[in-house]
Amino acid sequence: MNDKEFLKKQYKNILVSELENEKGLNVCQIQINRPNAMNALNIELMGEIAEVLFAVDKNEDFGCSVITGNEKAFAAGADIKEMADANAVEIYYREMFASWDRIRGFKKPFIAAVSGFALGGGCELAMLCDMIVAAKSSKFGQPEVNLGVIPGAGGTQRLTRAVGKARAMEIILTGRMVDADEMYQAGLITKLSDDDKYLNDATAIAKTICTKSPLAVQLAKESILRSFDTTIESGIDFERKNFYLLFASEDKMEGMKAFVEKRKPTWKGK
């Protein structure tokens, strides 16, 4: 499917563009575009991101997506005005995390290019991605405790898995902002970049991924994510089934044949 109508659509909270890749599939770039609100995340914005990602999932021209904000903020948090007067029942019926759950099911790699503040929901959105490339000056944190609540879009779970119980406890319970270098050393960030290169570095990783077999990339992502949800034994069983499945693909035949013939493979994603 090569429908690209989503690229022509005028979204209220995001900008969407196609980055061409001479050596492989193209990259979809999503830019959060609420500069007057420090790119605060609301339900409508998250729905737009989910809509774009699932259009990308169905489009054979794209192999990866990158999401970014601006120099001041990737996303400085959730839109507090949207929640300030709500009670528990109202929040429950809003299904404010439905789009987050949809994004979790995105099959193709999803990379966060972070600059400025990635706080609260912004930090959670970055962690929802498969990789994080961050500018050296960027700041991360889960300051929800300062508002009398806790992270609700996966912050307590993903941060703990990334940096460990002790550090996650300290970060979340104090609500402090954390330098990008500390998060990089702790294992949350994939690559630490100069402030003027973080987006180019994220795009470069995305374009490299887009030169690989699309089917192998998606099954590798699926297998890695499964490791967080199961035991090591079950995870290895899942990985092995995906390994066997790839031996039924045209890409496997092409990739190994190209290796033997000492040439670059031509992927079909089949």
N, C-alpha and C positions, 0 to 999 in steps of 0.2 A: 504493500500500500504506500503510495507516494503523495497522498493528499497533504498539502502544506497550507491549508486555509488558516490554521492556527497562527501562522507567521504574519498573516495580513490583519488579524483581529486586533482591535484597539482595546487593550486591557486597562482597567482603572488603576491597578496597583503595581504592575510589572511591565517591563519592556522585554521583548523576545526577539532574538536574531539568530541567523544561521551562519556559522563560521565554517567556511569551506576548507577542506583538507585534501591537498593534492595527492597524498599518499594513502588515503583510506576514506572511510565514511566521514560525514560531516559532524560537527558539534553544535548542539543547541545551547545558546547562552540565554539565561534568564537573569534579568537585573531587577531586584526589588526597588521600587520607585515611589517611595513615600518620604521624600527628603524633609518635608516640613514636620514630619512626625518621627524623625530619626529611624525611618524604615520599620516602625513598630508593626508587628504582625497581627492581623485581624482575621476573622473567619473568611471574609470575601477574598483576601489576598491569598490565603492558603488554598482556597478552592481554585483560584486561577493557576497557581503553581501545579496543583494536581492535574488540572485539565491539560496543561501544556505537556507535562511529563507523559501522560497516557497517550497523547497524540504522537509524541516522539516514539513511544514504545511500539506503535503500530506502523511507523514510517521506516522503510528500508534504507533511506538515505542517511539516517542518523545512527551513530554508534555510542554516543555518550552525551551527557548534559553537564553544564557548569552553571552554578547559581552564585550570584555576587550581589553586593549592595553598592555603596559609594565609599569614598575615602574616609568619611566620618563614622559610618556605621554599616556593618553588614545587616544587622537588625538589633536595635537596642533593647528589645524585649517584646512582650505581648502588648497589645493595645489595652491599657488599663481602663480607659474610658468605656470600653466595651463590656467590662466586667464589674466595674465599681459598685453598681447598684443591684447587681444580680444576686439572688439567693441560690441555695443548693439545687432546688428543684428546677429553677429556670436554667441554670448552667447545664444541668443534666439533659434537659430536653433540647437545648441548642445543638447538641452533638458537635461541640466546637473542635473535637479532635478527629472527626470523621475523615477530613482531608489528609491529616497526618497519617492515618492508617492506610489510606489509599497510596500515598507517596511511598510508604514502606514496601508496598508491593511492586514498585517500579522495577522492571527487569534489567534495564540497561544501567551502566555505571553513572553515578551522580556525584559530582565533585563540588565542594564549597570553596569559593575563593573569598577569603575573609580579610577585611580591613576595618580599622576603627573598632567599634563596640560590637561584640557578639554576646549579649547578656540575656538571661532568662530564656524566653522563647527563641531568641536569636541563637543562643548557644545550643539549644535543643535542635533547632533546624540544621545547624552545622553538623551536629552529631548524627542526625538522621541521614546525612549524606554518607557515601562510601569512603570518601577521603576529604581531608581538610588541608588546603594550602592557605597559609596565613601570612600577612605582612608582619614584620618584626614588631611594629608599634601597636598591633591590635591587642584588645583586651577581652578576656572571656570571663564568664561568671554565671552563677545561678543565685541571684539576689532576692528570690521570692520571699525568703524568711523576713526580709525587711518590710514586706507588705502584709505579713501575717498569714501567708500561705506557703506552699511548697511547689516545686516543679510538677507540672501535670502532663507534659508531652514527652515524657521519657527521660528527663534529666537525672533523676535519682538512679535509674537503671543503666543508662548508657555511659554516664560519667564514671560510675563505679567500675564498670567493666573495662573502661579505657585507662583509668589512672589508679585503680585500687580503692579498697574500702577506706583506709585511713585518710588519704588525701581528699577523696570525695566527701567524706564526713566533714572535714575542716572547711572545704570550699562552700558546701551547701549550708552548713549550720552557721557559718559566720557571714555568708553573703558577700564575701570580698571579691574584688576584681582581680583576675590573675593575668600576669603578663604572658604573651605568646610564647616566649622562650621557656617559661616554666611548664606550660602545657605541652610544648614540643618535647622537653626532657621527660615529661611524664608519660608520653606516648599517645596523646590525643591528636596531635597534629602530624600530618604526613610530611609536609615540607614547610620550612620557614624561609620566607623570601624577603628581599629588600622591598621597601614600601612602594616603589614604583614598578615592581616586577611580579607581584603576587598573582595578578590576573593572567599575565602572560605565562607564568609558570604553571598555573592550573590548567590553562588551555593547552599548553604543550603536553602535559600528562594525558589530557583527554584525547588529543590528536594521536598520541602514540597508541593508546588503547584502541582507537578507531582503526588502526592498521592490522589488528589481530582478528582472528576468526570470531564473528559476532556470536555464534552459538557457544563456542568455548568460553568466551568472556562472560556471557550471561549465566552459564552453568557454574563457572568458577565463583562468580559473585553469590549465586544461590547457595553454593556449598559453604562458603566462608560465613555467610550470615547464619546458616543452620548451626554452626559451631556455638553460637551464643544461646541457642534454644534447647540444647540436648546434651547428652553425655558424650564423651569422646568415642565410645564404641558406636553409638547410634550415628554420630557425625561421620565417622569413617565409613560406615555402611552407606550413608547417603552419598558421600563423595564418590565411593566406588561405583554406585549405580550410575551416577552422572558420567564417570569415566568410561564405563562400558557403553553408555548411550552414545557418546561421541564417536565410537568406533563404527556406528551405523550412519555417520554423517559424510556428506560429500566433502566438507571442509577438512575432515581428518585425512581422507584419501589424498586431497590436493596438497595439504600441508606437508605430509610425509614424502609425497612424490617430489614436491618442489625442493625439499631438503636434500634428497638423494641426487636430484638433478642440478643442485647448486644454483637455484634461481628463487626469485620472490614468488610466494604463492598468490593466487587470485581467489579471494574468498567469495563464497556465495551465501553464507549464512544458512546453509541447508545441510 
